Amino acid sequence: MSKTTKYLLVSLPTSITPSHHRDDALDAVSATVGSDNGSVAPFPIPEFKIGTLDALVQQADELAKLEAGCQAVVTKVSDALKNILDGDAAQIERAKVVNDKPVDQYLRTFAWNKVKYRADKSLKELIDLLQREAASIDNDIRSKYSQYNQVKNTLSSLQRKQTGNLSTKSLASVVDPRSLIRDSEYIESHLVAVPAQQVKEFLKTYETVAPMVVPRSATLVASDNDFTLYAVTTFKKHSAEFVHRAREHKWIPREFKYVEGGKEEERREVERVGGDERKLWGETLQLGRTAWSDAVMVWMHVLVLRVFVETVLRYGLPLDFVCTIIRTPNAKQADKAKHNMDEKYSYLAGNAFGRDKKGRVKRDDPHEMSAGGEGHAEYTAYVYYEFAFN
């Protein structure tokens, strides 16, 4: 499935052909679209229970909002899979199957799930059921993905403490506690990470940045490519001021508290959190695959209901229509396919579409024409929905 592939879901009355036969109508749509612009396949729509006109109008709005929500869930799951798999296109493609089928195959062989969504239920019941399922998928993936990210961030933080520079890394394996003044009533040692380019300035000025800094107390503890770590001794009553002044000079005070066995404990913590991260990665990937499949199926079933409701509102009863799915290779071909259908079937809109002197389709008021429901899509003379997968 190419990233540029676009799908057009179209419903037209069978009266577009003299025979009023669905097969002939399907052939007519295929000929109108043109083989260069896309492939046309039937898309079966069951006959659902039809309520009042007022109920249908309300349901059209509800379905428009629900479909937008379903599309958002599919996008959210897709983004989660991309992050989990580090953008590996091949792995992402393998993860994105719907009901154990590639997306394109699922769409071209689509069948309404009669067991899960019984067609003898009212439209309201079906809408409510699909809405609950979409919300459940959304909640599940959000919860698990958030849990995974929390552990991943914790692991990254721990790893930075092990491998970062002297301004951030753990000092448990760097500082010999015997070199620091501890348990004194009046003086104490401060560890300061000084940027490499500021070392000379630091050595010239550290004694005077605050009162009662012990002269010549700066002791080299460690250094790397970016920072040099010094221990500086001050009297306790001026320690806070020294730390404040150090920050003003862009020196980074480092907290250090000696803990017996601290180095080994940090290593064990990294191993433990690393194990948790690997376990959650597998769980999140598995849930992502399942959630993507389920979310796409819910989305397509909502689209089916949109097509059905809009078809009843557009063409009336008795129902006699053909629904097709058109697979276009890219946005340009999708636009051409739609243009061809607009030209051919503009008469279905009655007074909504007209033609200029050259026979080209024109709209009486293109600024006010918009399809019902959310999204303010451009008005078409027939039932038309366009979608793609990111």
N, C-alpha and C positions, 0 to 999 in steps of 0.2 A: 504494500500500500504506500504509494508516494505521498510525501507531505503535501504536495500540491493538488492531490486528487480531491475533487468536489463532487458531492452527490446532490442531485435534484430530485425531490419527491413531488410528483405531479399527479393531480386528479382531474380528469376531464369527463364530461358526459359522453356517453356512447353515440350521441347524436352528431358527433363530429364526422361520422361516416354515414352514408345512406342506409347501410344495412343495420345500423344500431347494434352491431355485434362487437363484443369486447375484443376479440382477436383482431378484427379489422381496425378497431380504434387503436389498438396497440401498434399495429403496423403503420397506421397513419402518423402516430406520434414519432415512431422510429424514423420514418421518412422525413418528417419535418425537422427533427433534430439534426439529422445528417450523420452518417457514419464517421466522418472526420471529427465531429464535435463530441461524440460520446456514444456509449452503448446503452440500449434501452432494454429493461427487463420488467416483467409484471411484478407488482408488489401487492400481495393479497391483503384485503381489508375486510374483516368480518362485518356482518350486519349486527349492530348493537341495538339495545333498547332505546327508543327515541322518546323523550319526554316532551314538554311544552316548548314553544318557541322561546319564551322568556328564559327557560332553564338552559336551552342550547346556547343562547347568547351569553349568559353568565358563564357557562362551562367553557366557551371559547376563550374568554378572558382568563379563567383559571388555568386552562391548559397552556396558554401562552406563557404565563408566569412559571408554571411548573416545568415546561420544556426548557426555559432559560435556566432554571435552577438545576435541572438534570445535566444540561450541557456544562454548567459550572462545576458540577461534581466530577464529570468525566475529565475535564481539564485539570482539576485538582489532583485526581488520582494519577493522571498522566505525568504531571509535574513531579509528584512524589516518586514515581517509578524512575524518571530521568535522574533524580537526585540520588536515589538508592543505587542505581546502576552507573553512576558517574558519567552519564551522557553517552554510554556505549550504545550506538545505534543498533547494532546487530542484536544485542541482548534485549534492548527495549522492544524491538520488533517481535522477538520470540515471546516476550512476556505479554504482549497485547493480542490475546486471542479471545474470542467471544464464544462461549459455549463450546470450547475446544476447536473453534474454526478461526481461520484468518478473518479479519473484519469484512473484507470484500465478499468472501464466500458466505458469511453469515447474512449480509444484507441481500445478496442475490438469491438466497434460498430461505429468506425470512418466512416464518410461519408464526402466527399469533399463538402464544402459550395458553392453550385452552384449559389446561389443568390448573395453572397458577392464577390466571385471570379469566374466569369463566365469563363467556360472552352473554350468558343469560342474566348477569348482574346488571344493575343500573349503571349509567355512566358516572353518576356521583360516587357509587361504591368503588368503581374501578379507579377513578381519579384519586379518591382517598387512599386506596391501597397502594397505588404507585407513589403517591406523595410520601407515605410512611416509609416505603422501601428506599426511596431516594434519600430521605433524612437519615435513615439507619446506616446506609452506606457511607454517607458524609461523616456522620459521627464516629463510625468505626475507624475510617482511614485517618481522620483528624487526630483521634486519640492515640492510635498506635504510632503514627508518624511523629507526633509530638513527643511521645515516650522515647522513641528511637533517637530523635534529635537531642533530647536532654542528655541521654547517656553518651551520645557521640560527642557533644560539646564538653561534657565532663572529662571524657577520655582525652580530647584534644588539649584541654587545660592541664591535665596531669602530664601529658607528653611534653607540652611546652616547658613545664617545670623541670623535666628531665633533660631536655635538649636545647632549650632556648639560651639566650645570652645572659650575662650576669645581672641584667636589669629585671629579669623575669623568672629565671630558673630557680629551682629549689637549691638552697644553700647547704642542705644536709650533708652532701658529699663534697662540698667545697671548703667549708669553714672548719677549722680545728678549734673547738670550743676552748681549748687551753690557751689560745692566743688572745682571748677576749677577757676583759675585766668583768667579773660577775660577783654578785653578793657583796659589793662594797656599799657602805652607807652613804658615801659622798660622790663618787665618780662612777662613770659607766662608759662602755664602748658603743659606738654607732658604726654600722656598716653602710657605706655609701658607694653606689655604682656611678663612676664618673665616665662620661663619654670619652672615647680615646683622644679626640682632638682637644679636649679641655683639661687633660692631665696636668700640663705645665701650669696653667692658670690656677687649677685647684691647689697644687702644692704651694703656690705663692700666697694664696688668699685664705685657705681654710681656717687658719689660726685666728683670723680677725673678723670672720663673718658673724660671730656671736661672742658674747662675753664668756670668759672662763673656759676657753678651749685649751686643753693641755698642749703647750708648745711641743713641736716635733713628735707629736703622738701618732701622726698618720702612718699606718703600717700597711704595706702591700699584702693583700690576701690572695688575690688571683686576678688573671686578666684573660681576655679573649679578643677577637678582632674588633669588637664594638665598644667594650667597656673595660675599665679597670676597677677592681673592688678594693676599697681601703677601709681599714678600721680606724676610727678617730675617737679619742677620749675627751669627754667634757665633764664638767661638774653637773650633777643631776638637776640642780635648780635652774640651769640654763639649757637643758637638753631640748625642750620643746622649741625654743627659739633657734637653736642650731639646726634642727630638722626643718623648720620653716624656711630658714635662710638657704639651706642646701637646695630645697625645691626651687626657690627663686633663681638660683644659679644653674638650674637644669641638671643638678646632681640628684640621683635617685636614692633616697634612703631605703634600706632594705631591712625588713623585720627578720629577726632570727631568734628562735628559742630552741635551745638544745633539748632534744628528747633522746633518751637512751634507745638505741635500735631504730632511730627514725629513718635512716637510709634504707634499711631492709623493709620497713613498714611501707614506705613510699613505693618500693618496687612491687611488693605484694598487691598494693592498691591498684597500680597500673595493670597488673595481670588480671585482677578480679574484674575491674571495669572493662578491660579489653574483652574478656570472656562474655560479659553481659552485652557489650556492643555487638559482638559477632552473632550472638543468639537472637538479639532483637532485629539485627539486619535480616536474618533469614525469615523471621516471623513477619516483618514488615513487607518484605518482597513477596512472600506468599499471599499475604492479605491484599497487597497491591494488585497482584494478578487477578485474584478472585473479585476484588472490588471493581476493577476496570471492566471485567466481563459483565458483572451484574449491573454496573452503572450504565453501560452501553445498551444492555437489553432493556432496562427500565426506560431509558431515553427513547429508544425506538418504539416501545409500546406507547409511550406518551405521544410521540409523533403520529402514530397510527390513529390515536383518538382525535388528535387535532385535525388530521386529514378528514376523518369521518364526519366530525361535527361541522367543519367548514364546508364539506361537500353537501351536507344536508341544507345548510344555510344558503349556499350559493345556488344549488341546482334544484332543490326541493324534492318532493316525493311524487311518484314512487322512485326509489333509488335505482339509477341505471347509469353507472359510471365505470371508468377504468382507471386504476391507479398504477403508475409506473415509477420505477427508480432509474434515474439516468446517471451513469458514472462518466464523469468528464475528467480528462487527464490533467487539466489545469484551469485556473480562473478565466483565462482568455477564451478557452473552448466552452466553459460554462456560460459565459456571457453571450457567446455566439448561439449556443443552443437555446437560451432563453429568448434572445432576439428573434430567432426563427419562429419560436412558438408564439411570441407576442404578435408577430406579423400575421401568422396563420389563424390564430384563435382570438384576435381582438374583438370579433363580433360577439363573443360570449358575454362581454361586459355591457352590452346594450349601448346606452348613451355615454358610458364612461370613456370609451375609446372612440376616436374618429380617425379619418384619414385626410391628409392634405391633398392638394391637386395632383401630386405625383404618386399618390397611393400609399404614402408612408404613414405608419401609425402615429397618431398624435393624441395627447390627453387634453381634455377640456380645462383641467386645473391641476397640473402636476404638483402644486404646492400643498394641496389639500388631500390628494388621493393617498391613502395609506391603508395597509391591510389591518384588519381588526386585531386587537390584542396588543401584547407588549412588543417593543422593538421598532415600531413604526416602519415596517418594511415597505418597500415600494409596492403600490397596488398592481395586481395582475388580473387579467380577465379570467383566470382559472385558478384552481387551488395549487399553490406552489410554495415549497419550502426548500431551502438550500442549507446544507451543512457539510462540515468537514471534520477531520480528526487531527489534533495537533500531535 
